[in-house]
């Protein structure tokens, strides 16, 4: 009897499965707006390479589901109808209060 275990190592379509899984989690609110999408966690969860995960994240970024902030990572955008809109770069009322991505600045 042959072993029917399917190996995912070197699977050329894994990025598509990762993309679809993350897309589902983003649209259903499992990954809520404003949450950081951690590449290392996805690498461990899927047993995939960083390049595979990065490709999936680039697709989702192109679709407007996540946004990459250099030096900070990828953040989920509001995709679920029940999520409130997020204001990641300014105060909700349109004024600048010196807060960017959850880090207060001294205004300089």
C-alpha positions, 0 to 999 in steps of 0.5 A: 500500500502506498503512502498517500500523504501529500507533502506541501514542501515545494508546493507551487500553489501554496501561496494561493491557499494562504491567500484564500485563507487570509482573504476569508479571515479578513472578510469575516472579521477573524482578523479584525481591522487594525491587527498586524499580520505577522509573517513569522506566525504565518510561516510557522502556521503553514510550514511555508517559506517567507517568500511564499507568505510574502507573495500571498500578502502582496496579492492581498495588499494589491486587493486593498485588504491589507496595507504594508508599512515599511519597518512596521509590517502588514496591517489588516484594513476594514473588510467586514461590514461590522468593523468600524473604519480605522484611521491609522494615520490621523485622529478620527476627527481629521485633526493631527494629534501627533499619533501615527500607527499607535505611536505618539510623537512629540510633534517635531 
